Amino acid sequence: MKCPHCRVEFHDKPYKVYVRPDVDGAWFVSSVMCPACGKVSVSLLSGTPVLGVHDQVVDLNPVKRNFLVYPKGSARPPCPVEVPPKLADDYRESCLVLADSPKASAALSRRCLQNVLREAAKVKHGNLYDEIEEVLQSKAVPTYIANALHNVRVIGNFATHPIKSKSTGEIVDVEPGEAEWNLETLESLFDFYFVQPARHAEKKAALNKKLQDAGKAPLV
């Protein structure tokens, strides 16, 4: 698993404590310790109980629900520092509420996606469907991003739910995987529009410093 505190991959056998059953099955508290940062992550699990000796509940198989209780957050990667604060705030909040409310997460991510296209791609302000179409027609983004943007409309079923395009911040029903796909697309857009240009500028500045020290003309 990936540590929700420090994002380092690690393997650890969860320490589980049985709580009690209810109509949804048996409930356990599960914790793991990250060897990299030394912090504990705690989850609440429920599912079909596995019985041991004396009919005691010893495990779950299968696990039907898995809620990360601590730290409160998400399994999504942190927002790059190069992303403008307004966009970063919407992205982070969308990640935080994903497990509790995919509808709210999708509303935030749609709004964030529209603002990225307006601020970075400089599309004409309209509805999200048309703004995505403008970017696709411009051929100004790589194929993988064009496909991701197209699939935002397909997975979100914009044809049946035009409010998602016209009122991006509205909380409406979401399709399976829609909220997660919006976040995946945002991460690709952040990298393309903000991270890569910033890294290129840093490398260019470093090279120009070397050229200047050598008495040569800098790159334009």
C-alpha positions as CSV (number, residue, x, y, z in Angstrom):
1,M,0.0,0.0,0.0
2,K,0.9,3.7,-0.2
3,C,1.3,5.6,3.0
4,P,-1.3,8.4,3.2
5,H,1.1,10.4,5.3
6,C,4.3,10.4,3.3
7,R,3.2,8.6,0.0
8,V,5.9,5.9,0.3
9,E,5.0,2.4,-0.9
10,F,5.3,-0.3,1.8
11,H,4.1,-3.7,2.9
12,D,2.8,-4.3,6.4
13,K,0.5,-6.9,7.9
14,P,-2.5,-5.0,9.3
15,Y,-3.3,-5.2,13.0
16,K,-7.0,-5.8,13.2
17,V,-9.4,-5.5,16.2
18,Y,-12.9,-6.9,16.0
19,V,-15.6,-4.4,17.0
20,R,-19.0,-5.9,16.6
21,P,-21.6,-7.1,14.0
22,D,-24.6,-5.3,12.5
23,V,-27.0,-5.8,9.6
24,D,-24.2,-5.0,7.1
25,G,-21.8,-7.6,8.5
26,A,-18.9,-7.6,10.9
27,W,-16.8,-4.5,11.7
28,F,-13.1,-4.3,12.4
29,V,-10.6,-1.5,13.1
30,S,-7.4,-2.0,11.1
31,S,-4.1,-0.2,11.4
32,V,-0.7,-0.3,9.7
33,M,2.6,1.4,10.5
34,C,4.6,3.0,7.8
35,P,8.3,2.1,8.2
36,A,9.4,5.3,6.3
37,C,7.7,8.0,8.4
38,G,6.8,5.9,11.5
39,K,3.1,7.0,11.4
40,V,0.0,4.9,11.8
41,S,-2.9,4.7,9.4
42,V,-6.2,3.6,10.7
43,S,-9.2,2.2,8.7
44,L,-12.7,1.0,9.5
45,L,-13.6,-2.3,7.7
46,S,-16.8,-4.2,7.3
47,G,-17.7,-7.4,5.4
48,T,-18.6,-11.0,5.7
49,P,-17.3,-12.5,9.0
50,V,-14.9,-15.4,9.1
51,L,-15.4,-17.6,12.1
52,G,-12.7,-19.3,14.1
53,V,-12.8,-21.6,17.1
54,H,-15.8,-21.3,19.4
55,D,-17.5,-19.3,16.5
56,Q,-15.5,-16.2,17.3
57,V,-15.1,-13.6,14.5
58,V,-11.5,-13.6,13.4
59,D,-11.5,-11.9,10.1
60,L,-13.5,-10.6,7.1
61,N,-13.8,-12.3,3.7
62,P,-14.7,-10.4,1.6
63,V,-14.1,-6.9,2.9
64,K,-17.1,-4.9,1.5
65,R,-16.3,-1.5,3.0
66,N,-13.0,0.2,3.8
67,F,-13.0,3.7,5.2
68,L,-9.7,5.5,6.0
69,V,-10.3,7.1,9.4
70,Y,-6.8,8.5,10.1
71,P,-5.3,10.5,8.6
72,K,-8.4,12.2,7.1
73,G,-7.5,12.5,3.5
74,S,-7.3,10.6,0.3
75,A,-5.1,8.2,-1.6
76,R,-4.7,10.8,-4.4
77,P,-1.3,12.4,-4.9
78,P,-0.6,15.8,-3.4
79,C,-1.3,18.8,-5.6
80,P,1.9,20.1,-7.3
81,V,3.2,23.4,-5.8
82,E,3.2,24.9,-9.3
83,V,-0.6,24.8,-9.5
84,P,-2.3,28.2,-8.7
85,P,-3.8,28.3,-5.2
86,K,-7.5,28.6,-6.3
87,L,-7.2,25.5,-8.5
88,A,-5.2,23.6,-5.9
89,D,-7.8,24.3,-3.2
90,D,-10.7,22.9,-5.3
91,Y,-8.5,19.8,-6.2
92,R,-7.6,19.1,-2.6
93,E,-11.2,19.5,-1.3
94,S,-12.4,17.2,-4.1
95,C,-9.9,14.6,-3.0
96,L,-10.9,14.9,0.6
97,V,-14.6,14.4,0.1
98,L,-14.3,11.6,-2.5
99,A,-14.8,8.7,-0.1
100,D,-17.7,10.4,1.8
101,S,-19.5,12.0,-1.2
102,P,-18.6,11.2,-4.8
103,K,-21.3,13.7,-5.9
104,A,-19.6,16.6,-4.0
105,S,-16.2,15.5,-5.2
106,A,-17.3,15.4,-8.9
107,A,-18.9,18.9,-8.5
108,L,-15.7,20.3,-7.2
109,S,-13.5,18.6,-9.8
110,R,-15.8,19.7,-12.7
111,R,-15.6,23.3,-11.5
112,C,-11.8,23.0,-11.1
113,L,-11.5,21.4,-14.6
114,Q,-13.5,24.3,-16.1
115,N,-11.3,26.8,-14.4
116,V,-8.1,25.1,-15.6
117,L,-9.3,25.2,-19.2
118,R,-10.2,28.9,-18.8
119,E,-7.0,30.0,-17.1
120,A,-4.5,27.8,-18.8
121,A,-6.0,26.8,-22.2
122,K,-7.7,30.3,-22.5
123,V,-10.9,28.8,-23.9
124,K,-13.9,31.0,-24.5
125,H,-16.2,31.0,-21.4
126,G,-19.3,28.9,-22.0
127,N,-20.4,25.5,-20.8
128,L,-17.9,22.8,-19.9
129,Y,-18.8,20.5,-22.9
130,D,-18.1,23.3,-25.4
131,E,-14.9,24.3,-23.6
132,I,-13.6,20.8,-23.8
133,E,-14.5,20.7,-27.4
134,E,-12.6,23.9,-28.1
135,V,-9.5,22.3,-26.6
136,L,-9.9,19.1,-28.6
137,Q,-10.4,21.0,-31.8
138,S,-7.3,23.2,-31.1
139,K,-5.0,20.1,-31.2
140,A,-2.9,22.0,-28.6
141,V,-2.8,19.1,-26.1
142,P,-1.2,15.7,-26.3
143,T,-3.4,12.8,-27.4
144,Y,-3.5,11.3,-23.9
145,I,-4.9,14.5,-22.5
146,A,-7.4,14.9,-25.4
147,N,-8.6,11.4,-24.7
148,A,-8.9,12.1,-21.0
149,L,-11.0,15.3,-21.6
150,H,-13.2,13.5,-24.1
151,N,-13.8,10.7,-21.6
152,V,-14.8,13.3,-18.9
153,R,-17.9,14.0,-21.0
154,V,-18.5,10.3,-21.9
155,I,-18.1,8.9,-18.3
156,G,-20.1,11.8,-16.9
157,N,-22.8,11.2,-19.4
158,F,-23.1,14.9,-20.3
159,A,-25.6,14.2,-23.0
160,T,-28.2,12.9,-20.5
161,H,-27.1,15.3,-17.6
162,P,-26.4,18.7,-19.3
163,I,-26.4,20.4,-15.9
164,K,-23.0,18.9,-15.3
165,S,-21.7,21.0,-18.2
166,K,-23.8,24.2,-17.7
167,S,-23.6,24.4,-13.9
168,T,-20.4,22.6,-13.1
169,G,-20.6,23.2,-9.3
170,E,-24.0,21.6,-9.0
171,I,-24.2,18.4,-6.8
172,V,-25.9,15.8,-9.0
173,D,-25.9,12.1,-9.4
174,V,-22.6,10.7,-10.7
175,E,-21.8,7.7,-12.9
176,P,-19.6,4.9,-11.6
177,G,-16.0,6.1,-11.7
178,E,-16.8,9.6,-12.7
179,A,-15.4,11.4,-9.7
180,E,-12.2,9.4,-9.8
181,W,-11.8,10.0,-13.6
182,N,-12.2,13.8,-13.2
183,L,-9.4,13.8,-10.6
184,E,-7.2,11.7,-12.9
185,T,-7.8,14.2,-15.7
186,L,-7.0,17.1,-13.5
187,E,-3.7,15.6,-12.5
188,S,-2.7,15.2,-16.1
189,L,-3.7,18.8,-16.9
190,F,-1.8,20.1,-13.9
191,D,1.3,18.3,-15.1
192,F,0.9,19.6,-18.7
193,Y,0.0,23.2,-18.0
194,F,1.9,24.0,-14.8
195,V,4.5,21.4,-13.8
196,Q,6.3,20.8,-17.0
197,P,6.6,24.4,-18.1
198,A,7.9,25.3,-14.6
199,R,10.5,22.6,-14.8
200,H,11.5,23.6,-18.3
201,A,12.0,27.2,-17.2
202,E,14.2,26.1,-14.3
203,K,16.4,23.9,-16.5
204,K,16.6,26.7,-19.1
205,A,17.6,29.2,-16.4
206,A,20.3,26.9,-15.1
207,L,21.7,26.4,-18.6
208,N,21.7,30.1,-19.3
209,K,23.6,30.7,-16.1
210,K,26.3,28.3,-17.3
211,L,26.3,29.9,-20.8
212,Q,26.6,33.4,-19.2
213,D,29.5,32.2,-17.0
214,A,31.2,30.9,-20.2
215,G,30.7,34.2,-21.9
216,K,28.2,32.8,-24.4
217,A,24.8,34.1,-25.5
218,P,21.9,32.7,-23.5
219,L,19.1,30.6,-25.0
220,V,16.0,32.6,-26.1
